[in-house]
Structures are given as structure tokens and as C-alpha cells.
Amino acid sequence: MSPKRINHSPDIKKLRDENYEVEIVGNFLLMHSIPYLNAKKELVIGTLVSNVSTPKPNTHVAHFIGEEPYNVDGSAMKQLINNSTKSDLGTGIIINYTFSHKPNPTYQNYYDKMIQYVKILSAPAQHYYPEATARTGRVIEDMEVDSVHHYSDTNSSKAEIDAINQKLSELKIGIIGLGGTGSYILDFVAKTLVSEIHLFDGDKFLQHNAFRAPSAATKDELDKARLKVDYYHEMYSKMHKHVSPHALYINKTNLGLLNELNFVFICIDKSEVKKIIFEKLEKLGIPFIDVGIGVQRVDNSLIGMIRTTTSTKDKRNHIWEGRVSFADVENEDYSTNIQIAELNALNAVFAVMKWKKLFGFYNDLQNEHDGCYSINVNTITNNDCST
């Protein structure tokens, strides 16, 4: 956040104007050079950290970078310390302690919150070192975080999972096929910190697509019969800066477009194309997920299964040994290709969650490389687990 942006927050600007050493990093306010006592009653300095993702403080909790603080009598500030677990908040912020001091009424602005914590920490130090002060007058040039989003992910910073989110940064993602499942995958991936999202599809966005896709297209938008990649590029570029449309079908002539990707979601049902894509990605050492939905009418209701098949450098053989059907949909019994929005969305959820597991966002104890959800019995079967 630049000084100009700090000036838009009167309470944070007031801290700086009063010579406190403040800095904004991502969605966190850091106040440096806070004097306090350590276990030896020595004068040391630390840094207070507060989430500033909302206009007013949404929590009374603050974090601290430094040693354990002590009272005048030499006792540790147990009344202040809520947690002493070292944690990574992301963007280079690693805290040592979490503090909890909740006044009544609670803090109405960030100025009051930070000043209260400064007073609590500094009072014992000033008892022995009267000259100790947090008002250093030092101005720190704030760190500009070059986000892939047009606005801050305050949802993640509020939950303090920015460091976990960063595990997905730098990834270049490909989505082949923007039908029902592929479009929902895009919706979820666009909300992450991946560096690039590449869309591959040569179809137009038509009326039937609107009923199995995220958001709600207007009739005027449908009448334009735009290409899917252009329709979704316009929609998700409002949030993510690096969505790249490729208005084409992947085939033998353009497989090179996949060379620089780090992960690929495959959401198509053309068997011959799948084969060459699989072979290309395996040759490049790129992990991928292939998705599938099979729905049939039985007794005037629908049954079916949702498949999520993963291929990584550690396990690929199952792809070729029956987990993925290479029969074209039009040759199968359920040639009507029934797709329902919630099934597409669920297929996308399974795929995106598995992708996030592969990169350490979610914990993964099963490490399955194929998962199958059965609608009518509401069960998920894990297959091809890799140890």
C-alpha cells in the first residue's frame, strides 16, 4: 500500500503523523520499534501486527514479532499472550505471538487498537527506561504487493491463510474445455493466486450453456453468440489480471501451447484428443486432472457418477488401464450427454480440491489418483492411491 493509500485511512495516517513507525504489507498493518522488556528486564523492540482488511477492526486480536514480553515485576505477560505459536501470515510476515486484549466497547478504529497495545507493551519498559518510545519518526516505504487480482483478497487475510494461498502462486494453469465443469473450475481458480490462467475452447457460448455455468448470462449476451473463451475472459478478467483466452480446440498442431503450463484441467469428452493431450503432458512432466460425468435416466429420475482422475509424475499408468474411458460420448449408452449445473459444479469442486491438495493447500492423507462419486448412494470411492 502506497503512502497515498495510507492517507485514505484517517486512523492509520494519524499513527504516521504522530511519528509511529508504521507500514502496510498486503492486508496487514505493521507498527515497528515497539519498546518492551524481555525476561532479563532488558530493553528490546518488537513489531505489532494487525489485520487491516476491513474499514474498522474486525477483531480485537493483534500479533507480535519479537521475544516474549514481560511485566515490571519480571513476570511474563500471560494476561496478554493468547498464543505463542510461530506462524506465517504470508507476504514475509512471520509472527511469534498472538495477543488478546478486548476492551468494552471494543476498538472502533485501528488507531485506538494499536495505541492500546503499544501502551500495554511499553509501560513496563518505560518504568526502567523513561526515554523508550515507539515514536521514532522513521518513515518506512511501504511494500507494494503486486497481486494477480484487481483488489485484495480480504477473505484470506481475514482468515490469516495468506501464506497457504501463496503455495499456488507462480503456477500457470490451463483449462481445456469451458463447458459446464470447465467454467466452474475457472470460477474457483480465478479466486486463487495462480500467476496465469489459460483457457482453451473453440465453441460459442449459447443458450444451453447458460443453464450449466456459473453466474447468469443475460439474453442480450446469449444473442451475441460469443466464443466461450471471450465470454469468460471478459467475466473473470474483472477479478484476475492474467486470464488468457485461446479460441481454438487443442489438437496435434497446437500442442505446443501447453509447454509452459504447470498444471492442466481437462474437461472434454473427445477420446482421440484426450489421448494426444495426455501423451503430451506426460512427456512434459506436467500433472493434470481429467474430469467426467455420466448421468442416466432410471425410473423417471437420474442416477450417475462423477469422476476425478489425477495424473502426476508419481502415478500415471492408471489413466491407460481403464480409469478414463476413451469411447466418444456419442457412442455410449447415455449419448444425450446429460449435464446438470450442480453436477458440473461438484465435478469442478472435486477437481480443484484435488489440485490444491497436490500443491499442499489442503492436507491429503489418501493421495488417491482417482475418485468417483455416486449420486444415488451418496458415496465417494478413492482409487489408485499413491504412497
Disulfide bonds with the S-S distance in Angstrom:
none
